[in-house]
């Protein structure tokens, strides 16, 4: 594969977004981990290193309430988004305390908690738990009938029918065949000799538009696609395996039919795949350097996420500096992989590493159109920042309200770390 390079483009004027306001979620050294929206954008949930989830209005930033109950780090949060869901106000969260919990965001009370004891599921009045030796790192709702809840635990992928709380399957090891090296990264092909690999801290995602397909990605560098129809097991339901070659941090689907898959690793490389053929389309091993060379600010230290607006084939990777600046870099994955000059720069809001970005600019109408709001971001400085996409000169100048923000009392280390 040809080596990825920086895009050969004219120097465009990157859009410098104005900071509408900034909210200090806590007054200690606490982090913002993740920001997710309710389906109708009437609320956004923010997971914190305090083991709590706070809810705010995406339009005004007004605090709405708090959900507390986890006893360890919250690893993922998500509102109910199933087309068959009758509870759009329900927020789900999973934690290293071994539980998946459901919260009614109208009352901020826990309504369900699933407690996992190794491979056995007990359904309590308000809690799923994995026991003290287990951790739940991710979860996803899907299946052909939208009845499955999949969870990535310490060394397993577990499946329940969320309608009755019964466990329907558990995958502890997946079977692939002899390894064939096509090019780096490695594609695992199928023959007749069986080998095993063990899952480590897997992340799970049901595929949009293919709800019976489940993707798992792990720190062992493997991405697996499972067919979840019928009786799920390792032998018959593993459809394909891709070896990225290094620990996987985040993955996501994009494209008109969600046929494409992006993968960010813990060494900040980026690769693009066609998951249906397990075919690599771009492999940007030096993605950070490519992004750094395309703007005039500090070196890009890390990637926060990738952004897909929900239509077309375009993809952006969001890069950040340890000082808190962010850039939206377009990714060209056709032919030689390339990263272009940032089309948006978010600066002047954060003072440390940013952990999560919630864009709202791709909405048709709503906040993006009526309020000129581009999105929200949160990070290791404990701040939530609201960014404006309006072109007026008044707000293109980044500003921060000292009345809303309390600066941290301690200087932060210039590296990413987990506070707990």
C-alpha positions, 0 to 999 in steps of 0.5 A: 500500500502506498504511504499516506501523505498530507493533502496537496491543497491550497491553503484554505481559511480554516473556520475558527469557531467562537466559544459561546460559553463554558461550564465547569462541571465540578470544582475539583480535578474531575474529567468529562469522559463522554457527551451524548445527545437525547434523540430529540436533542432536548437534553445531553448526558455527560459522564464524569470521573466522579462516577456520576452522569449530569444532564444539560440542555444542549441549547442553553447549557442549563443543568437539568439533573444528575444520575448517581449510583455507579461505584467505579469508572463509567465507561460508556453512556447512551440514550435509547435510540432503538426504533422500537423503543418506547422509552426515549427518555431512558439513559443507559450506562456501563461501568467498571463496577460490573453493571449496566444501569438504566436511568429515567432522565425525567426523574434522574432515578435508576430504573434498571440495573443488570448485574453480571456474575461472570457469565451468569446474569441476575436481573434485579429491581434496578440493576445488570452486575458483573461482580467485583472481578468483572468490568463492562467496557461497552454495550450496544442494542441491536439484533434482527428484532432489536431485542439484543443487548451486547456487552463487552466485558473483561474477557467476554462478549455477552448477549441478553434479550433485554425484553426479559433479562435472559442471557442468550449467549456468551463468547469467551474465545473466537475461532479463526483459521490459518493466518494469511498476510496480505499486507500490513495490517494483517487480514485473517483468512479462513482455512481448516486449522483452528487457532484461538485468540482471547478477547481483551476489553472488547468494544461492541457495536451493532452495525447500522442498517445491518442490525443482526451484525455485531462488531467487536474491537479489542486491545488485542488489535482484532476486529471481528464481525459476528452474525447474531441470528439464531443461537450465537456461538464462536464456531458458527457465527464469526464471519470475519476477523481483521488484525489491525496490528495494534491496540484499538481505541475507537471504531465507527461506521460511516458511508451511505450504507454504513459499509465503511469502518474507521479505526483509531488506535492507541498509538494514534494511527487511523485506518479505513476498512470495507467491513463487508469484504474485510478490505483495507482502504487506507492505512494512515500510520502517521496520522498525527504527523499528517494532521500536524503538518496541515495546520499552523498550531501546535503539534497534534498530540492525540485524536479525540474521535472521527466525525461522520455527518450521517450522509455522503462518504465524507469523514473527519478526524478530530485532533487535539493538543495538550493545551486544549485546541481542536481541529476538524481534519478531512480524511481522504481515504481514496488511493493514497491516504491523506489528511487535509487542512482543518475545516474548523478550529476550536480554540480558547475554551479548554486548558487540557486534553479533550475527551469528547466532542458532540457536533450538532452542526449536521442536524437539519434545522434545530440547534445548528440552524436556529441557534448557530451552535456547532457543538459541545466538547468536554475534557480533562479540565472538567469543562463543557464548552459550547461552540458557535458556527455563526460567521459574524465577526463578533463571535469568531473571536474565541472568548471565555466567561470568567463568571462561568468557569473556575480555573483548576488550582493545579497545573495539569500534566501534559499527557493523557491519563485515567484519574481513577 
